[in-house]
Amino acid sequence: MPVTAGVSFLRVIDMWKPYRERNGRLPDFLVEYRFFTPQEGGRQSTPFQGYRSDLHYEGEDINKEGIYCIWPEFLNKDGTVKTGENEHVAESGKAFMWILFFDEMWQYHAKNAKPGRKCWLMEGSRKVAEATIIEQIALVHKIENSKS
């Protein structure tokens, strides 16, 4: 660490700033995921925090409904957001999911991102990880707020 006039500078470049701090709101929903192995058609290695995949729901026609801009934010085993940007995420675990274009898309995902539903993390048209939705978070709060 460089030291200038008795002041040390921390390396903040390697630290992930959680989306909750960036966006000032709760994550949209929580999933349990598992990346496919290369033998299953998956990635050669797991990604880093900040990975920007898309999402596809089981039961939808990818040619009609398509895929959605929903980014994962991977969690540590204790449920805290993984803040190291330069280390691979676990092959399986939990992740907060963040819907891009939330104001335009929250109603659709509130109906479709139901606990127990299977989905996939996508790289283009390729499924790279399977996931199961565990809990709606901000989606539930947005619905409650819209009823008032």
Phi, psi and omega per residue, in radians:
M1 nan 2.291 3.110
P2 -1.220 2.530 3.098
V3 -2.178 2.229 3.123
T4 -2.215 2.118 3.113
A5 0.863 0.757 3.077
G6 1.383 0.089 -3.137
V7 -1.936 2.189 3.098
S8 -1.664 2.547 3.140
F9 -1.871 2.236 3.116
L10 -1.432 2.591 3.050
R11 -1.448 1.758 3.110
V12 -1.641 -0.136 -3.108
I13 -1.093 -0.480 -3.092
D14 -1.618 0.100 -3.069
M15 -1.803 2.283 3.080
W16 -1.424 2.287 3.046
K17 -1.650 1.998 -3.069
P18 -0.952 2.524 3.131
Y19 -0.996 -0.584 3.130
R20 -1.029 -0.707 3.083
E21 -1.229 -0.677 -3.122
R22 -1.212 -0.737 -3.008
N23 -1.670 -0.311 -3.133
G24 1.196 0.536 3.110
R25 -2.629 3.013 3.135
L26 -1.334 2.729 3.008
P27 -1.138 2.782 -3.040
D28 -1.389 -0.783 3.056
F29 -2.755 2.977 -3.077
L30 -2.069 2.388 3.090
V31 -2.206 2.781 2.898
E32 -1.878 2.210 -3.012
Y33 -2.138 2.858 2.980
R34 -2.594 2.108 3.075
F35 -1.307 2.423 3.073
F36 -1.233 2.580 3.063
T37 -1.336 2.864 3.057
P38 -1.003 -0.594 3.132
Q39 -1.169 -0.432 3.110
E40 -1.598 0.074 -3.121
G41 1.634 0.199 -3.113
G42 -1.541 -2.892 -3.116
R43 -1.246 2.786 3.057
Q44 -1.266 -0.527 3.073
S45 -2.605 2.802 3.123
T46 -1.271 2.740 -3.098
P47 -1.384 -3.100 3.043
F48 -1.758 2.855 3.008
Q49 -1.012 2.474 -3.078
G50 1.726 -0.023 3.110
Y51 -1.036 2.386 -3.082
R52 -2.130 1.520 3.073
S53 -1.706 3.118 3.000
D54 -1.925 3.118 -3.100
L55 -2.321 2.512 3.080
H56 -2.318 2.313 3.137
Y57 -1.529 2.460 3.020
E58 -1.059 2.455 3.094
G59 1.588 -0.140 3.088
E60 -1.728 2.629 3.087
D61 -1.489 1.999 -3.088
I62 -1.049 -0.454 3.130
N63 -1.396 -0.360 3.117
K64 -1.733 -1.016 -3.097
E65 -1.433 -0.479 3.101
G66 1.380 -2.690 3.091
I67 -2.119 2.830 -3.009
Y68 -2.090 2.525 3.081
C69 -1.360 1.555 3.116
I70 -2.351 2.038 -3.035
W71 -1.746 2.415 3.077
P72 -1.446 2.617 2.972
E73 -2.268 1.921 -2.955
F74 -1.336 2.534 -3.085
L75 -1.923 2.658 2.975
N76 -1.296 2.955 3.130
K77 -1.053 -0.474 3.141
D78 -1.486 0.064 3.084
G79 1.574 -0.023 3.083
T80 -1.479 2.722 3.124
V81 -1.202 2.318 3.088
K82 -1.183 2.128 -3.062
T83 -1.838 -0.156 3.092
G84 -1.388 2.090 -3.124
E85 -1.475 -0.327 -3.013
N86 -1.832 0.404 3.072
E87 -2.273 2.502 -3.124
H88 -1.135 2.547 3.068
V89 -1.346 2.836 -3.139
A90 -1.124 2.681 3.102
E91 -1.089 -0.554 3.080
S92 -2.512 2.719 -3.119
G93 2.861 -2.657 3.135
K94 -2.072 2.675 3.128
A95 -2.581 2.435 2.925
F96 -1.299 2.558 3.098
M97 -2.041 2.376 -3.061
W98 -2.116 2.041 -3.140
I99 -1.424 2.164 2.987
L100 -1.351 2.673 -3.103
F101 1.028 0.752 -3.042
F102 -0.946 -0.836 -3.078
D103 -1.042 -0.602 -3.138
E104 -1.436 -0.439 -2.946
M105 -2.008 -0.083 -2.998
W106 -1.093 -0.671 -3.115
Q107 -1.110 -0.741 3.124
Y108 -1.060 -0.843 -3.090
H109 -1.284 -0.503 3.066
A110 -1.077 -0.592 3.121
K111 -1.414 -0.476 -2.993
N112 -1.854 -0.457 -3.123
A113 -1.572 1.072 -3.087
K114 -1.539 2.476 3.083
P115 -0.922 2.357 -3.117
G116 1.678 -0.304 -3.118
R117 -1.336 2.419 3.113
K118 -1.510 2.590 3.084
C119 -2.644 3.048 -3.138
W120 -2.316 2.533 2.921
L121 -1.466 2.335 -3.006
M122 -2.102 2.531 2.922
E123 -2.102 1.715 -2.989
G124 1.160 -2.242 3.139
S125 -1.625 0.096 -3.077
R126 -1.698 2.237 3.062
K127 -1.381 2.141 -3.125
V128 -1.970 -0.266 3.109
A129 -2.699 2.570 3.027
E130 -1.778 2.666 -3.136
A131 -2.595 2.735 3.027
T132 -2.205 2.289 3.129
I133 -1.277 2.259 -3.109
I134 -1.750 -0.727 -3.004
E135 -2.736 2.438 2.941
Q136 -1.501 2.418 -3.131
I137 -2.060 -1.505 -3.132
A138 -1.146 -0.502 3.115
L139 -1.023 -0.711 3.127
V140 -1.182 -0.760 -3.120
H141 -1.137 -0.652 3.125
K142 -1.141 -0.709 3.108
I143 -1.113 -0.797 3.121
E144 -1.078 -0.727 3.140
N145 -1.186 -0.563 -3.102
S146 -1.322 -0.310 3.134
K147 -1.381 -0.304 -3.097
S148 -1.442 nan nan
